[in-house]
Every structure is written in structure tokens, then in C-alpha cells.
Amino acid sequence: AYSESNPAEYYSLDEVDDGKPNNITFSNPTIPAIETEFQIERLTNEGDLNGDGTDEIGFIERAVSRFVFYKVYSLRKGVWKEIVSVYTHDAFFDPINGDAPDLVRIAPNKTGYVIVQTIEWDDETEWHKGVEKSVKIK
């Protein structure tokens, strides 16, 4: 898998959403590309999360914010389908050095679920905090 992010300057949504796609393409031409509206970062082979015998692919989708979504896709009958979406902030991982927690992993003893590292608002600190949750795969 190869990430091909749009070279647009990412300072405003107008520039991010300039009609040029961001793609994940594959060396195997029979695998269809994944197109996203926003910049692609941290392309990851997640392994087989849903137990269908094929690996899922994850990546960060970023626009102009340090708040991002980590999306996981599964190839089903020749079509890519989003199966997990995790809301996070790049303060919870290091996008420069690649030092990051595993944002998605198989939930032990809970078929059809994954454990995600996400963020939630903390009223006490008035900022986001990292939270681990079990979520059902779509």
C-alpha cells in the first residue's frame, strides 16, 4: 500500500478541499484505491481485525487541525468499507517520530469488537484526555 497525499498547502479548508484526491494505492492492481478528501498520514497494516481472513488498513485523515480521525478500512467484495473511526489529537501520539500507541487493536474475548485509543473532553482540566474504549466493528 502507498499513500499519495495531495500536495496542497494545508492552511485553510478551501485549500484542503481543492478537489484533488488523496489516495492509498496498491502494488497489486486488482486492489482498488482508497480515496479520501483530506491528507493521509500514518498508513498502517492493522492485521485481520474482523476475522475475515484479510488484513485491514488504517490511516490518519487530517485537515487543518491537530484533532484528527484514525480510520480503518476493510476490503469487502472488492469495495473498501470504513469499519472503525477513532477521534484523537496528535498530542496523544508523535506524528514526527512515529512514536504512537496502537490506536486500534482486537478486543480480547469479545468477537466483533476492537479496543480504541480515543479522546474525550475532561471538565476538570478543560482539555481532552486519552480514553480506551471497546467499540463494535461496523
Number of C-alpha atoms within 10 A of each C-alpha: 16 11 19 15 18 20 10 13 11 17 11 12 13 10 14 21 16 12 10 16 17 20 20 19 16 14 8 8 8 8 14 14 17 19 17 16 18 22 23 22 17 15 18 13 13 19 15 15 23 19 12 11 9 13 16 22 22 25 21 23 20 19 20 15 12 11 14 17 19 24 19 24 20 23 18 10 7 10 12 18 15 15 17 20 21 18 16 23 19 15 12 17 15 12 13 9 7 9 10 14 11 11 20 24 16 21 17 10 7 12 13 14 20 21 19 23 20 21 19 13 12 11 9 7 8 8 10 17 15 15 12 13 14 16 18 14 17 13
